[in-house]
Amino acid sequence: MINKIKKANDILVIPDAHAEPDADNDRFELAGKFALEHRPNKIVCLGDWADMPSLSSYDKGHKSFEGRRYSKDIAAARDALNRFEGPIEAYNKRQRKNRKPQYKPQKIMLLGNHEHRINRAIELSPELDGALAMTDLGYEEFGWEVYPFLKMIEVDGRWFNHYFISGIMGAAISGVNPARTIIGKHMVSTVSGHSHLLDYAVQANPSGKRIHGLVSGCFFEQSMGYAKSTEHLWSRGLSFLHNVVDGEYDLEWFSMERLWELYG
């Protein structure tokens, strides 16, 4: 009997990027250039593409909150989308002109807790319904498939989520080795973000199939005031999943320093 070989995909994983008005968006051009060079079939953003500091409840009422505006947050997120698409669209424009195939990956956007601030603001102040909306971010306009906050989605045998929850309170699974904890709980291959940590684990499920757990770091360079005591533990960069079939893949990590060296 001949085993049919399944076609493998490559997936670019963009973790928490936190586009915000007070930080430049140059890094998104790096990601666009990276995608154009490596041509993944699929691109998955794990959530928190937008930071939305104007809707934060963490430091509301403090001096640090002064000057924040919803319109600025939306502009920063949309500028990041433009920066990412720029290299790809320039290439596709040349291809269209020469009647050659364009690069059109499937783009998947998971909403994170920072985008969810929009829904939370509307829930707390219903009069804002219609004035604020998730569609303000423009993800669909730029061709992304958008999935709700904490909606698990399956892509090529792997389950993606902004984070995976633990217990009845719905807290994010964390700890020293969160990737191993997550796959030990769910017994499927998983990819998640949120913690800004980089962690990877592989083990066999009860049937003997290898399952992979990846907590994928973050994709921003600015400091976060609320986390100054822990951000030295964060890993900043992109994850590239080669040869993805039924949850199996080969992982390659590209640090922010490496991305700047290659594409800056």
C-alpha positions as CSV (number, residue, x, y, z in Angstrom):
1,M,0.0,0.0,0.0
2,I,1.4,3.4,-1.0
3,N,1.0,6.2,1.6
4,K,-0.2,9.4,0.0
5,I,2.2,12.3,0.8
6,K,0.3,15.3,2.1
7,K,1.2,18.8,0.9
8,A,3.0,20.8,3.6
9,N,2.3,24.5,4.4
10,D,4.5,27.1,5.9
11,I,3.0,29.4,8.5
12,L,4.4,32.8,9.7
13,V,3.3,33.5,13.3
14,I,3.2,37.1,14.4
15,P,2.8,37.3,18.2
16,D,1.6,40.3,20.2
17,A,2.7,43.4,18.3
18,H,1.1,46.2,20.3
19,A,0.9,48.9,17.7
20,E,0.5,52.2,19.7
21,P,0.7,55.9,19.0
22,D,3.9,56.5,21.1
23,A,6.0,53.8,19.3
24,D,7.1,53.7,15.7
25,N,5.8,51.0,13.4
26,D,9.0,50.3,11.4
27,R,9.1,46.7,12.7
28,F,5.9,45.9,10.7
29,E,7.8,46.7,7.4
30,L,10.4,44.1,8.6
31,A,7.6,41.5,9.0
32,G,6.2,42.4,5.5
33,K,9.6,42.0,3.9
34,F,10.1,38.7,5.8
35,A,6.8,37.3,4.6
36,L,7.6,38.4,1.0
37,E,10.9,36.6,1.0
38,H,9.8,33.4,2.7
39,R,6.3,33.2,1.1
40,P,4.4,31.3,3.8
41,N,1.1,30.0,2.6
42,K,-0.5,31.3,5.8
43,I,0.1,34.1,8.2
44,V,-1.4,34.0,11.7
45,C,-1.4,37.0,14.1
46,L,-2.0,35.7,17.6
47,G,-3.8,38.9,18.8
48,D,-2.9,42.3,20.4
49,W,-1.8,43.7,17.0
50,A,-3.3,46.9,18.4
51,D,-2.4,48.0,21.9
52,M,-5.4,50.4,22.5
53,P,-3.9,52.3,25.5
54,S,-6.8,54.8,25.4
55,L,-9.1,52.1,26.7
56,S,-6.8,50.7,29.3
57,S,-8.2,50.3,32.8
58,Y,-4.7,49.7,34.3
59,D,-3.6,53.3,34.7
60,K,-6.8,55.3,34.0
61,G,-6.9,58.4,36.2
62,H,-3.1,58.5,36.4
63,K,-0.9,61.1,34.8
64,S,0.5,58.5,32.4
65,F,-3.0,58.4,30.9
66,E,-3.0,62.1,29.8
67,G,-3.2,62.7,26.1
68,R,-4.5,59.3,25.1
69,R,-7.1,59.2,22.3
70,Y,-9.1,56.4,20.7
71,S,-8.6,57.9,17.3
72,K,-4.8,57.8,17.7
73,D,-4.9,54.1,18.7
74,I,-6.9,53.3,15.6
75,A,-4.5,55.3,13.4
76,A,-1.5,53.4,14.8
77,A,-3.1,50.0,14.2
78,R,-4.0,50.9,10.6
79,D,-0.6,52.4,10.0
80,A,0.9,49.1,11.1
81,L,-1.3,47.2,8.7
82,N,-0.2,49.5,5.9
83,R,3.5,49.1,6.8
84,F,3.1,45.3,6.8
85,E,1.3,45.2,3.5
86,G,3.6,47.7,1.8
87,P,6.4,45.4,0.6
88,I,3.9,42.7,-0.4
89,E,1.6,45.2,-2.3
90,A,4.6,46.7,-4.1
91,Y,5.6,43.3,-5.3
92,N,2.1,42.4,-6.3
93,K,1.8,45.6,-8.3
94,R,4.9,44.7,-10.3
95,Q,3.5,41.2,-10.8
96,R,0.1,42.5,-12.0
97,K,1.9,44.9,-14.4
98,N,3.8,41.9,-15.9
99,R,0.8,39.6,-15.7
100,K,2.6,37.2,-13.4
101,P,1.3,35.4,-10.3
102,Q,0.9,37.5,-7.1
103,Y,1.7,36.5,-3.5
104,K,-1.7,36.1,-1.7
105,P,-1.3,34.2,1.6
106,Q,-4.2,33.4,3.8
107,K,-4.1,35.9,6.7
108,I,-5.7,35.0,10.0
109,M,-6.1,37.6,12.8
110,L,-7.0,36.4,16.3
111,L,-8.2,39.2,18.6
112,G,-6.4,39.6,21.8
113,N,-7.3,41.1,25.2
114,H,-6.1,44.5,24.0
115,E,-8.4,44.6,21.0
116,H,-11.1,43.2,23.4
117,R,-10.9,46.5,25.3
118,I,-13.2,47.9,22.6
119,N,-15.9,45.4,23.3
120,R,-15.4,45.8,27.1
121,A,-15.8,49.6,26.8
122,I,-19.1,49.1,25.0
123,E,-20.3,46.6,27.5
124,L,-19.5,49.0,30.4
125,S,-20.9,52.1,28.6
126,P,-23.6,51.0,26.1
127,E,-24.0,54.5,24.9
128,L,-20.6,54.0,23.0
129,D,-22.2,51.3,20.8
130,G,-21.9,52.7,17.3
131,A,-19.2,55.2,18.3
132,L,-16.7,52.5,18.9
133,A,-16.5,49.2,16.9
134,M,-14.0,46.4,16.3
135,T,-14.2,47.1,12.6
136,D,-12.6,50.5,13.2
137,L,-9.2,48.6,13.4
138,G,-9.5,47.8,9.7
139,Y,-8.4,44.2,9.8
140,E,-11.1,42.9,7.4
141,E,-10.4,45.8,5.0
142,F,-6.8,44.6,4.7
143,G,-7.9,41.0,3.9
144,W,-7.5,39.4,7.3
145,E,-9.9,36.7,8.5
146,V,-10.8,37.9,12.0
147,Y,-11.7,35.6,15.0
148,P,-13.1,36.6,18.3
149,F,-11.0,36.9,21.5
150,L,-10.2,33.5,22.9
151,K,-11.8,31.7,20.0
152,M,-9.7,28.6,19.3
153,I,-9.1,27.9,15.6
154,E,-7.5,24.9,13.9
155,V,-5.0,25.5,11.1
156,D,-3.3,22.4,9.6
157,G,-3.7,20.3,12.7
158,R,-2.6,22.9,15.1
159,W,-4.8,24.9,17.5
160,F,-4.2,28.6,17.7
161,N,-5.4,31.0,20.4
162,H,-4.4,34.3,22.0
163,Y,-4.0,32.2,25.2
164,F,-5.3,29.0,26.6
165,I,-7.3,29.2,29.9
166,S,-6.9,27.3,33.1
167,G,-9.6,26.8,35.7
168,I,-13.1,28.2,36.1
169,M,-11.8,31.8,36.4
170,G,-10.5,31.7,32.8
171,A,-7.0,32.8,33.6
172,A,-4.2,32.3,31.1
173,I,-2.1,29.2,31.6
174,S,1.3,30.4,32.7
175,G,4.3,29.2,34.7
176,V,7.9,28.2,34.1
177,N,7.1,26.0,31.1
178,P,3.7,27.1,29.8
179,A,4.0,25.4,26.4
180,R,4.4,22.0,28.0
181,T,1.5,22.8,30.5
182,I,-0.8,23.7,27.6
183,I,-0.2,20.6,25.5
184,G,-0.3,18.4,28.6
185,K,-3.8,19.8,29.3
186,H,-5.2,19.8,25.8
187,M,-3.3,16.9,24.2
188,V,-3.2,18.7,20.8
189,S,-0.6,20.8,19.1
190,T,-1.0,24.5,20.1
191,V,0.3,28.0,19.4
192,S,-0.4,31.0,21.6
193,G,0.9,34.4,22.6
194,H,-0.1,36.8,25.4
195,S,2.7,36.2,27.9
196,H,5.4,37.7,25.6
197,L,7.6,34.7,26.7
198,L,9.1,32.2,24.2
199,D,8.6,28.6,25.2
200,Y,8.5,25.4,23.1
201,A,7.8,21.8,24.0
202,V,7.2,18.5,22.2
203,Q,5.7,15.3,23.6
204,A,3.7,12.3,22.5
205,N,-0.1,12.1,23.0
206,P,-1.7,8.8,24.1
207,S,-1.8,7.4,20.6
208,G,2.0,8.1,20.2
209,K,1.6,11.1,17.8
210,R,4.0,13.9,18.5
211,I,2.3,17.2,19.6
212,H,4.0,20.6,19.7
213,G,3.4,23.4,22.1
214,L,4.6,26.9,21.2
215,V,4.2,30.1,23.2
216,S,5.5,32.6,20.7
217,G,7.0,35.6,22.4
218,C,6.1,39.1,21.2
219,F,6.8,41.5,18.3
220,F,7.4,44.9,19.6
221,E,10.4,46.8,20.9
222,Q,9.0,49.5,23.2
223,S,9.0,49.2,27.0
224,M,5.7,48.5,28.8
225,G,5.4,50.5,31.9
226,Y,3.3,48.0,33.7
227,A,5.8,45.2,33.3
228,K,9.2,46.8,33.9
229,S,10.1,44.1,36.5
230,T,9.5,41.2,34.1
231,E,10.0,42.4,30.5
232,H,13.7,41.3,30.5
233,L,12.3,37.8,30.3
234,W,10.4,38.5,27.1
235,S,11.5,37.2,23.7
236,R,10.9,39.6,20.8
237,G,10.6,38.3,17.2
238,L,8.7,36.1,14.8
239,S,8.1,32.3,14.6
240,F,8.2,30.5,11.3
241,L,6.7,27.0,11.1
242,H,8.1,25.0,8.2
243,N,6.5,22.0,6.6
244,V,3.3,22.0,8.6
245,V,1.3,18.8,8.2
246,D,-1.2,17.4,10.7
247,G,0.3,19.5,13.6
248,E,3.9,18.5,12.9
249,Y,6.4,21.2,11.8
250,D,9.9,22.4,12.0
251,L,10.3,25.6,14.1
252,E,12.6,28.5,13.3
253,W,12.8,31.6,15.5
254,F,13.8,35.0,14.1
255,S,14.8,37.5,16.8
256,M,14.1,41.2,16.4
257,E,17.9,41.7,16.1
258,R,18.1,39.2,13.3
259,L,15.2,40.7,11.5
260,W,16.8,44.2,11.6
261,E,20.1,42.7,10.3
262,L,18.3,40.9,7.4
263,Y,15.7,43.5,6.4
264,G,16.4,46.8,8.2
